[in-house]
């Protein structure tokens, strides 16, 4: 599979990429792939069930699950 190397990225951009990757539970490399795919191809990768659940807001105190 082809690879690219991007030099001279602004440190702020790198920090934002790493933060977004951490929030999404993926590597910075995977996050960069997703960003490129979405912006260039318009493709949004299918979300796994666990990823979907992670996007749900944390509301309530969980009483209905007790």
C-alpha positions, -999 to +999 in steps of 0.1 A: +000+000+000+014+035-008+027+057+019+032+094+023+054+115+046+044+150+055+071+172+068+070+205+086+036+202+102+027+229+126+030+216+162-006+227+169-019+206+141+000+175+154-014+181+189-049+184+175-045+153+154-033+133+184-061+146+207-087+137+181-072+103+176-072+097+213-108+108+217-117+084+188-097+055+203-074+052+173-038+059+164-028+093+150-020+075+117-055+060+115-070+094+123-050+111+095-062+083+071-098+090+081-095+128+077-079+124+043-105+098+032-134+120+043-120+152+028-109+138-005-132+109-012-162+119+009-162+084+023-171+079+059-159+046+072-185+024+088-187+028+125-185-003+148-211-007+175-187+002+202-176+033+184-212+043+180-219+038+217-189+059+225-204+088+206-236+088+227-238+115+253-233+105+289-266+116+304-286+105+335-273+084+364-280+049+350-309+041+372-328+024+344-300-001+341-300-012+377 
